[in-house]
Amino acid sequence: MKELGTRLKNAREYLGLTQEDVAKLMGVSRVIITNIEAGIRKVSAEELSKFSKIYGWTMEELLEGEKEEKIPMFARTFSELSKEDQDEIINLIKFKKMYKDKKISE
C-alpha cells in the first residue's frame, strides 16, 4: 500500500498539483490525501478511479507502477502549441503510423 501512496504522490508532484488541489478535485479532505500518500489509509476502487482520471494514468498503472512518462508531458506541451503546429504533429503521427503499418505488412 505504501508503494501505491508513493506513486500517487510522485504523480501529483509531477503534475505540479498540491494535496489540497487533489483533495478538492476528489471531494475529500487534504488529510485523506496525506494519509493515502503516506500509506496509512487504503484507497477504495472509486478513489483509485478518481486518481486515475486526475493523473492521466490507468488504474492498473497506478497499482503496478509502470507508466510511460512521455505521454503526460506530451499532452501538456502539445496544448501550448499553435493550431498550425498541432496539425503538423498530428499529420506526422499519421504518416509514421501509416509507414509502420506498411512495413509490418511487407
C-alpha positions in Angstrom: 0.0 0.0 0.0 2.9 2.3 0.7 4.2 1.9 -2.8 0.8 3.0 -4.2 0.9 6.0 -2.0 4.4 6.9 -3.2 3.3 6.5 -6.8 0.3 8.7 -6.2 2.5 11.4 -4.5 5.0 11.3 -7.3 2.3 11.6 -10.0 0.7 14.5 -8.1 4.1 16.3 -7.8 4.9 15.6 -11.4 1.8 17.4 -12.5 2.5 20.3 -10.1 -0.6 19.7 -8.0 -0.8 20.2 -4.3 -2.5 17.8 -1.9 -5.2 20.5 -1.5 -5.7 20.6 -5.3 -6.2 16.9 -5.5 -8.5 16.8 -2.4 -10.8 19.4 -4.0 -10.9 17.5 -7.3 -11.8 14.3 -5.4 -14.2 15.9 -3.0 -12.2 14.8 0.1 -10.1 16.4 2.8 -6.4 17.1 2.4 -5.8 14.8 5.4 -7.2 11.9 3.4 -4.8 12.6 0.5 -1.9 12.9 3.0 -2.8 9.5 4.7 -3.2 7.8 1.3 0.2 9.0 0.1 1.8 8.0 3.4 0.4 4.5 3.1 -1.6 4.9 6.3 -5.0 4.7 4.6 -6.2 2.3 2.0 -7.6 3.5 -1.4 -11.1 2.5 -2.5 -11.8 1.5 -6.0 -13.8 4.7 -6.5 -10.9 6.8 -5.2 -8.4 4.9 -7.4 -10.7 5.7 -10.4 -10.6 9.4 -9.5 -6.9 9.4 -9.1 -6.6 7.7 -12.5 -8.6 10.5 -14.2 -6.8 13.3 -12.4 -3.3 12.0 -13.1 -3.9 10.5 -16.5 -2.8 7.0 -15.5 -4.8 3.9 -15.8 -5.8 2.2 -12.5 -3.5 -0.7 -13.5 -0.6 1.7 -14.0 -1.2 3.2 -10.6 -1.3 -0.2 -8.9 1.6 -1.7 -10.8 3.8 1.4 -11.1 4.5 1.2 -14.8 3.9 4.4 -16.7 5.4 5.9 -19.7 6.2 9.4 -18.5 6.4 10.9 -22.0 2.6 10.8 -22.6 1.5 13.3 -19.8 4.4 15.6 -20.7 3.4 15.5 -24.4 -0.2 16.2 -23.6 0.6 19.2 -21.5 3.1 20.7 -24.0 1.0 19.9 -27.1 -1.8 22.1 -25.9 0.6 25.0 -25.7 1.4 24.8 -29.4 -0.3 26.8 -32.1 -3.1 25.2 -34.1 -0.8 25.0 -37.1 2.0 23.2 -35.1 -0.6 20.8 -33.6 -1.9 19.9 -37.1 1.7 19.4 -38.3 2.4 17.0 -35.4 -0.8 15.1 -35.9 0.0 14.7 -39.6 3.5 13.4 -38.7 2.0 10.9 -36.3 -0.5 9.7 -39.0 2.3 9.4 -41.5 4.5 7.5 -39.1 1.7 5.1 -38.3 0.9 4.5 -41.9 4.6 3.9 -42.7 4.9 1.5 -39.7 1.7 -0.4 -40.7 3.0 -0.7 -44.3 6.4 -2.0 -43.2 4.8 -4.6 -40.9 2.6 -5.9 -43.7 5.5 -6.4 -46.1 
